[in-house]
């Protein structure tokens, strides 16, 4: 399973400057996934100054029985950094 959550908060210094959404006072980002088991959450590690798009964050979730393979594929193909594995 692979899912992309667009317009989400990118944590850490690389995330400064990326925009994100919130709904009913809840920020779209990693915090909404804390209760999911066996999910890897990844995000792009490009600094906002190098971004050429709309400068909005995206979280990528990988899970299921092949979670490790999915995580490696996301890291390689999209040049993502793993920040949390539940």
C-alpha angles and dihedrals in degrees: 000000000000124000132176121209108199127206092024132149113268107209128218132028093310089060097056108117098020113120124230140182132242130195126198089351094305117120117229104238146086093316093073090060099054094109098053117103125222098006125137114211118202136175138188111272096206114124113244092243090065094047115108098188133071092302095236121142126246129195119205119206124200123186149137131080092318096047095133093052092046091049093051091048093051092047093050102039099038098028091237129167120227110232105165138019117184 
